Amino acid sequence: MSFNDEQVAKDKQRLKAKVASSIIDSLPGLCQTEQENGEPNGIFTQISNALNDGSHNNKAKLVVEILTGGYTNFSYRIRLERDPETSSENEIKLFAKLCFERALWNPDKSKIYLLDRTANEYSTMKSISDNIVTDNSASHMIAKPHLCLDLLDGDLKMKLLVTSWCEAGDEQWANQLIDGIVDERIPPQLGRFLAQVHSMTEFPKDMNEDVRETLIGSTASDLAKVEELLAMNIDDNNNTRDQRIGKLLQSWGGEVCRSLWLLNQEDLRRKECFCHQDIHAFNIVRSSLET
């Protein structure tokens, strides 16, 4: 896989089959766990029974649908599709995330981003889901983790995280930002969280040191593109990445954009704290505002 929007889209599609087959191969162990936990009609037992129905007209299959994903993971919805003419059972859905040990935006394939992050995500989710009281009003929003598998795609190591599907009524915080709404409940909490993260001292001093220069090189490349686009008609370029930079130039002007990229390079060289540089507003879920 490589850092190319068209190729990434193809890989998302191609890896759907690997996700489905990995879940199907894990069904015996998952069904046994459900039996041991006193869940004779658990989700995976239902999936297994549907897929292994011996009737000649059995049309049950696992459907894998692309949700989202970028250059370090892909996300999918797994759905058990039964024949609608012969079955009226409620639809079974799961969430799956395929995580890579390499960031596809990094041309240096020797730089590894430990898959421990996915194993830690699994164990954290398990700890939370195991300790949520069943009658808790938020229990329906807690995704239960089911699988964390090691997979390979050529020489690329991956982990597949499979969880229950949550039909929560809450929305992504980014939707408020898009609508131009200020939700006064969120910034104070977010500020306290970021302050705690940036005040942490118990982490390796060389954390992410091996990828720092790649990130700085990426911002230098963007800065060079800023200068290139300033010297030409921005609208004439059809490259997706160049269009994004071009739109920023049109909105903010050359001097502001130059300053932003130079500050970004300077920030990447700092060691006072570790930071992912953005807060992933689409990953922050909040309850609806009263209207």
C-alpha positions as CSV (number, residue, x, y, z in Angstrom):
1,M,0.0,0.0,0.0
2,S,1.1,3.5,-0.7
3,F,0.3,7.2,0.0
4,N,-2.0,7.7,-3.0
5,D,-5.6,8.6,-2.6
6,E,-6.7,6.4,-5.5
7,Q,-4.6,3.4,-4.3
8,V,-5.9,3.8,-0.7
9,A,-9.5,3.6,-2.0
10,K,-8.7,0.4,-3.8
11,D,-7.0,-1.1,-0.8
12,K,-10.0,-0.3,1.4
13,Q,-12.1,-2.3,-1.0
14,R,-9.6,-5.1,-1.5
15,L,-9.1,-5.7,2.2
16,K,-12.9,-6.2,2.9
17,A,-12.5,-9.8,2.0
18,K,-9.6,-10.3,4.5
19,V,-11.7,-8.7,7.2
20,A,-14.7,-11.0,6.5
21,S,-12.7,-14.2,6.3
22,S,-10.8,-13.3,9.5
23,I,-14.1,-13.0,11.4
24,I,-15.5,-16.2,9.9
25,D,-12.3,-18.1,10.8
26,S,-12.7,-16.9,14.4
27,L,-16.3,-17.9,14.7
28,P,-15.7,-21.3,16.4
29,G,-13.7,-19.8,19.3
30,L,-16.1,-16.9,19.6
31,C,-19.1,-19.2,19.7
32,Q,-17.4,-21.3,22.4
33,T,-16.8,-18.2,24.5
34,E,-20.4,-17.3,24.2
35,Q,-21.5,-20.7,25.4
36,E,-19.1,-20.6,28.3
37,N,-20.5,-17.1,29.2
38,G,-24.0,-18.4,29.2
39,E,-25.0,-16.7,25.9
40,P,-26.4,-19.6,23.9
41,N,-27.9,-17.1,21.4
42,G,-25.0,-14.6,21.3
43,I,-24.2,-12.5,18.2
44,F,-21.5,-14.8,16.9
45,T,-23.5,-18.0,17.5
46,Q,-26.3,-16.4,15.5
47,I,-23.9,-15.5,12.7
48,S,-22.4,-19.0,12.7
49,N,-25.8,-20.6,12.6
50,A,-27.0,-18.4,9.8
51,L,-23.9,-18.9,7.6
52,N,-23.8,-22.7,8.3
53,D,-27.5,-23.3,7.7
54,G,-27.6,-26.4,5.5
55,S,-30.7,-25.6,3.6
56,H,-30.3,-25.4,-0.1
57,N,-31.7,-21.9,-0.3
58,N,-29.6,-20.3,2.4
59,K,-28.5,-16.9,1.3
60,A,-27.0,-15.6,4.5
61,K,-23.6,-13.8,4.1
62,L,-21.4,-11.4,5.9
63,V,-21.4,-8.0,4.2
64,V,-18.5,-5.6,4.8
65,E,-19.1,-2.0,4.2
66,I,-16.5,0.8,4.1
67,L,-17.1,3.5,6.8
68,T,-13.9,5.6,6.7
69,G,-10.2,5.5,7.2
70,G,-7.1,7.2,6.1
71,Y,-3.4,6.4,6.2
72,T,-3.0,4.4,9.4
73,N,-6.3,2.5,9.6
74,F,-9.5,1.6,7.7
75,S,-12.9,1.2,9.4
76,Y,-15.7,-1.1,8.3
77,R,-19.3,-2.0,9.3
78,I,-19.9,-5.8,9.3
79,R,-23.5,-6.8,8.7
80,L,-25.1,-10.2,8.6
81,E,-27.4,-10.2,5.6
82,R,-30.1,-12.8,5.6
83,D,-32.6,-13.5,2.9
84,P,-35.3,-10.9,3.6
85,E,-38.0,-13.2,2.2
86,T,-37.3,-16.0,4.6
87,S,-36.0,-14.2,7.8
88,S,-37.3,-11.4,9.9
89,E,-34.7,-11.4,12.7
90,N,-33.2,-8.2,13.7
91,E,-30.1,-7.2,11.7
92,I,-26.8,-8.0,13.3
93,K,-24.0,-5.5,12.9
94,L,-20.4,-5.2,14.1
95,F,-17.7,-2.5,13.9
96,A,-14.2,-3.4,12.6
97,K,-11.0,-1.4,12.4
98,L,-7.9,-2.5,10.5
99,C,-4.8,-0.9,11.8
100,F,-1.3,-0.8,10.1
101,E,2.2,-0.8,11.5
102,R,3.2,1.8,8.9
103,A,1.7,5.2,8.2
104,L,0.9,5.2,4.5
105,W,1.8,8.9,4.3
106,N,5.4,8.1,5.3
107,P,7.5,7.1,2.3
108,D,10.1,5.5,4.6
109,K,8.8,2.0,5.2
110,S,11.4,1.3,7.9
111,K,9.5,3.6,10.3
112,I,7.2,1.5,12.5
113,Y,4.1,2.7,14.4
114,L,3.7,0.0,17.1
115,L,0.5,-2.0,16.8
116,D,0.5,-2.1,20.6
117,R,-1.8,1.0,20.2
118,T,-4.6,-1.3,18.9
119,A,-4.0,-4.0,21.6
120,N,-4.1,-1.2,24.2
121,E,-7.4,0.1,22.7
122,Y,-8.9,-3.4,22.9
123,S,-7.8,-3.8,26.6
124,T,-9.1,-0.4,27.5
125,M,-12.5,-1.0,25.8
126,K,-12.7,-4.4,27.5
127,S,-12.0,-2.8,30.9
128,I,-14.7,-0.2,30.4
129,S,-17.3,-2.5,29.0
130,D,-16.7,-5.1,31.7
131,N,-17.2,-2.5,34.4
132,I,-20.3,-0.7,33.1
133,V,-23.4,-1.7,35.1
134,T,-26.0,-3.1,32.7
135,D,-28.7,-0.7,33.9
136,N,-26.4,2.3,33.5
137,S,-28.0,4.9,31.2
138,A,-24.8,5.0,29.2
139,S,-24.4,1.3,28.8
140,H,-25.9,1.3,25.3
141,M,-23.1,3.6,24.2
142,I,-20.3,1.3,25.4
143,A,-18.9,-0.8,22.5
144,K,-17.8,-4.2,23.7
145,P,-14.6,-5.5,22.1
146,H,-14.7,-9.0,20.7
147,L,-11.5,-9.6,18.7
148,C,-8.0,-8.3,18.3
149,L,-6.2,-10.3,15.6
150,D,-2.8,-10.2,14.0
151,L,-3.0,-10.1,10.2
152,L,-0.6,-9.7,7.3
153,D,-1.0,-8.0,3.9
154,G,2.1,-8.9,2.1
155,D,4.9,-7.7,4.4
156,L,2.6,-5.2,6.1
157,K,1.7,-6.2,9.7
158,M,-1.9,-5.3,10.8
159,K,-4.3,-5.7,13.7
160,L,-8.0,-6.2,13.3
161,L,-10.1,-4.9,16.1
162,V,-13.8,-6.0,16.1
163,T,-16.3,-4.6,18.5
164,S,-20.1,-4.4,18.9
165,W,-22.0,-1.8,17.0
166,C,-23.4,1.1,19.0
167,E,-26.5,2.9,17.8
168,A,-25.9,6.0,19.9
169,G,-28.0,9.1,19.3
170,D,-25.0,11.4,19.9
171,E,-23.2,13.2,17.2
172,Q,-19.6,14.0,16.3
173,W,-18.4,17.3,17.6
174,A,-17.1,18.3,14.2
175,N,-20.7,18.6,13.0
176,Q,-21.1,21.5,15.3
177,L,-18.0,23.2,14.0
178,I,-19.2,22.8,10.5
179,D,-22.5,24.4,11.4
180,G,-20.7,27.2,13.2
181,I,-22.1,26.3,16.6
182,V,-20.2,26.9,19.9
183,D,-21.0,24.2,22.5
184,E,-19.8,25.7,25.8
185,R,-19.8,22.3,27.5
186,I,-16.9,20.9,25.5
187,P,-13.9,23.4,25.5
188,P,-13.4,23.4,29.3
189,Q,-13.3,19.6,29.4
190,L,-11.1,19.4,26.3
191,G,-8.8,22.1,27.7
192,R,-8.3,20.2,31.0
193,F,-7.7,16.9,29.1
194,L,-5.0,18.5,26.8
195,A,-3.4,20.2,29.8
196,Q,-3.1,16.8,31.5
197,V,-1.7,15.2,28.4
198,H,0.9,18.0,27.8
199,S,1.9,17.9,31.5
200,M,2.8,14.2,31.5
201,T,6.4,13.4,32.3
202,E,6.5,9.6,32.4
203,F,7.0,8.8,28.7
204,P,10.2,8.0,26.7
205,K,12.2,11.1,25.9
206,D,12.9,9.7,22.4
207,M,9.2,9.0,21.7
208,N,8.5,9.3,18.0
209,E,12.0,10.6,17.4
210,D,12.4,8.2,14.5
211,V,9.5,9.8,12.6
212,R,10.1,13.4,13.5
213,E,12.3,14.2,10.4
214,T,9.7,12.6,8.1
215,L,7.0,14.9,9.5
216,I,9.3,17.9,9.2
217,G,10.1,16.9,5.6
218,S,6.4,16.6,4.8
219,T,5.7,20.2,6.1
220,A,8.8,21.4,4.1
221,S,7.3,19.8,1.0
222,D,4.0,21.5,1.7
223,L,5.8,24.8,2.1
224,A,7.5,24.4,-1.2
225,K,4.1,23.7,-2.7
226,V,2.8,26.9,-1.2
227,E,5.6,28.8,-3.0
228,E,5.0,27.0,-6.2
229,L,1.2,27.7,-6.2
230,L,1.8,31.3,-5.4
231,A,3.8,31.6,-8.6
232,M,1.1,30.1,-10.8
233,N,-2.7,30.1,-11.3
234,I,-3.9,28.0,-8.3
235,D,-7.1,27.0,-10.0
236,D,-5.2,25.3,-12.9
237,N,-4.0,22.4,-10.7
238,N,-6.2,19.3,-10.3
239,N,-4.1,17.4,-7.8
240,T,-6.2,16.8,-4.6
241,R,-3.4,17.7,-2.2
242,D,-2.5,20.8,-4.2
243,Q,-6.2,21.8,-4.3
244,R,-6.3,21.7,-0.5
245,I,-3.3,23.9,-0.2
246,G,-4.6,26.2,-2.9
247,K,-7.8,26.7,-1.1
248,L,-5.9,27.7,2.1
249,L,-3.9,30.1,0.1
250,Q,-7.0,31.7,-1.5
251,S,-8.6,32.0,2.0
252,W,-5.7,33.2,4.1
253,G,-3.1,34.5,1.7
254,G,0.5,33.6,1.2
255,E,2.1,35.3,4.2
256,V,-0.3,33.6,6.7
257,C,0.2,30.2,5.1
258,R,4.0,30.6,5.1
259,S,3.9,31.5,8.8
260,L,1.7,28.5,9.6
261,W,3.9,26.0,7.9
262,L,7.1,27.5,9.4
263,L,5.5,27.4,12.9
264,N,4.5,23.8,12.3
265,Q,8.1,22.9,11.5
266,E,9.3,24.7,14.6
267,D,6.6,22.9,16.8
268,L,7.7,19.5,15.5
269,R,11.2,20.1,16.8
270,R,10.0,20.9,20.4
271,K,10.3,18.3,23.1
272,E,8.3,19.9,26.0
273,C,5.4,17.6,25.4
274,F,4.1,15.0,23.0
275,C,1.1,15.9,20.9
276,H,-0.6,14.6,17.8
277,Q,-1.0,18.2,16.6
278,D,-4.8,18.0,16.2
279,I,-7.7,16.9,18.5
280,H,-9.6,14.8,15.9
281,A,-12.9,16.7,16.2
282,F,-14.6,13.9,14.3
283,N,-13.6,11.4,17.0
284,I,-15.2,13.4,19.8
285,V,-18.8,12.4,20.4
286,R,-21.1,14.7,22.3
287,S,-24.8,14.6,23.2
288,S,-27.2,16.9,21.3
289,L,-27.8,20.4,22.5
290,E,-31.2,21.2,23.7
291,T,-33.2,23.3,21.2
